[in-house]
Amino acid sequence: MSKTEYEEEFQPKTRVGMMVKEGIITSIEEIFQQSLRIMEPEIVDILLPGLEEEVIDINLVQKQTDAGEKNRFKATVAVGNNNGYLGISEAKAAEIGPAIRKAIISAKMNIIPIRRGCGSWECGCGDVHSLPFKVRGKSGSVEIKLIPAPRGVGIVASDVARIILRLAGITDVWSWSRGHTKTTVNFAYATFDALRKTYETMHPKDWVRS
């Protein structure tokens, strides 16, 4: 199905969806600049085509009910365009397939912009291959610090963090972590939290002379 056909089939239920459908909003940047909320995954499909999806973790969750044990699968999925946009979420379902699909939909609606740059004093190329400054993230007992690295270093991090950083479009970075880092989900969310702070922190480029 082409992008045009997909847009024609999309029946928006929210104001933002209608603005995308009508062509009033033509880029994902406009949504974040206006502090709008994404409540339909089709919005992301239209404005960010070609998103890559990665299953981070799948767990079997058991719940005790009056009828006995109820088993469900919990899937954690990350989505990104490898170019500054990233989302992560988790969902539960009776089967693995539906759990993954629900997590993908939720991750698309949780997508955020990631600020990239060249914050390493050893490089100074001015490209967006790394981070503009150090950031820290935390989830549960896991804490991670991401440090800008010069071009060519690569992603010096664990497998879980490497997936998250690659989906965000980061190619060179050092990392430091502590806590129960073997907890895959917490490690993924800690990395996501650190990347979220790239836009929560004021950068010299944001200074505007009044």
N, C-alpha and C positions, 0 to 999 in steps of 0.2 A: 504494500500500500504506500503510495507517494505521500509526501508531506501535505500537499494540497488536498488530497482525498481524506487524509486523517483529520485535517482542520474542518472539512465539510461535515464529517460524521460527528465531530465533537459537539455535544449539547451542553453548554456551560450552565451551572447552577449557582454560581457566585458572580459578584460584580467584576472581580478581577478576570474570571474566565470569560465573561462577556466582552470585556475590553480587549482581551487577547484575540477572541474570535472576530471582533469587528476591526481589528488592526490598529486600535488606539495604542495598545502596548505592543511593541515589536521586538523588544529585547528583554532578557532576564534582568539586566542592569536597572532598567526603569522600575521594576517591581521593588528592588531593594532600595533604590534612591528615594522612592515614595513611601517606604516602610509599609508596604502592602503584604498581606499574608497569603501564602499559597495554600489553597484548600482542595485543589483538584490536581491529580498527577498529570492529567493531559496538558496542563499549562506548561509543565517542565518538558514534556515530550515534544511540544511544539517549539518552544523557545530554546531548548538545549537538545537538539537531535543527536543521536549517536552516543548517548550516555553509556558508560561501561558499568557493569554490575559485578560485584564480588561477594560471594558468601563467606562471611568471616567465621561463623560458628553455628553449629546445630546441636541442640541439647534435647534430651528426652525429659520432660517435666511430668512428675506424678502428683496427682491431687487426690486426697482421700475424701470420698463422698459417702452418703448413706447407702448407695448402690455398690460401693466398693471403690477400688482404685481407678482413677481416670487418667489415662496417659495422653499427653499432647506433646507436640514438637515445637520447640522455640528456635527460630532462625534469626540470626543477626546478619544484616546485609548492608554493604556500603555501595553507594553509587557516586560516580564522578565523571567529569568530561576531560580529565587530564589537563585542564587549562583554567584552574582557579575556582571550580565549583565542586562542592562535596556534600553528600548527605549520608546519614547512617541511621538505622532504626532496627527494631526487632519486633517480631510478631509471633503469635502462637496459633496452631491449628492441629487438627487430628492427624493430618498427613504432612509429610515433608514438603511436597510440592506447593500446596496452598499456603503453608507457613512462609515459604520463600517469596511467593508472589505477593502476599500481604506485606511482608517486610520491605520489598522493593517499592511498593506503592507508598508506604509510610516514609521511606528514606527519601523519595523524590519530593514529598511535601516538607521534609525537614532540611532541604538543601540550603546551603549557605555559601556566600562568596568567601574566598580565601585570598588574603593579600600576599602577593609574592614580591620578591625583590632580590637584591644582592647586598646583604648586610654584612658580609665578611670583609674585614679590613685587608685580608690577604688577596682579595680578588678585585673588587671595585669595577667590574665590567659594566655594571648598570643594567644587566639583563634580569629577567624574572625567573631565574633557575633555582633560587633558594628562598629564604625568608628575609624580610627587611630588618628584623631584630629578634632577640631571644624571646621565646614564649614558654609558659609553663601550663600544663593541663593536669587535671586530677579527676579520677573517678574511683569511688570506693577507696581502697588502700593504695591504689596505683597512682604514682605521680611521675610525669615525664617532662623533661625540658628539651626543647628543640633549639639548636644553635645553628645560625647561618654558616655555611661552609663554602669554600671557593669552588669554582667550576672544576669538574673532573673528579671530585671526591666521591660522588655517588651518595646513596642513602645509607648512612651508617646507623642502622636500627634493627630491631627484631623483625621477624617475618610479618607479624600483624601490623606493626607501625609502618613497615615498608609498603604494604598494600594501601593503607590509608593515604600515605604521603604521595604515592604514585598517582592515585586517583585524583588527588588535589592538584597535580601538576608540579610537585616539588621533585627536583632531580638531584640536588646536592644539599645535604644537611647532616649535622651530627646530632646524636640524641643521648640523653642520660635519663635513667629511670630508677625507681625504687618502689618497694612494696611487693605485693603478691603479683608479680608481673606475669606469672603463668596463667593468671585468670584472663583468658583471651578477650572476653567481652569488655571487662573494665579497662584493659590495655587499649582496646580500640576506641572506647569512649574518652579515655584520657588524652589520646592523640587528637581526637576530634575536638575536644575542649581546648587544647592548646592552639590548634589552627583557628578556631573560632575567635580567639583573642587577638589574632592579627588585625581584625577590624574593630575590636573593642578598645584597642590602645591607639592613642593619638600619634600620628606620624608627622614629621616636619612637612611632608607634602600636603598635609591637611590644613596647615596653617594658612589662613586667608587674612590679608591685611584689610582691615575695615576702614 
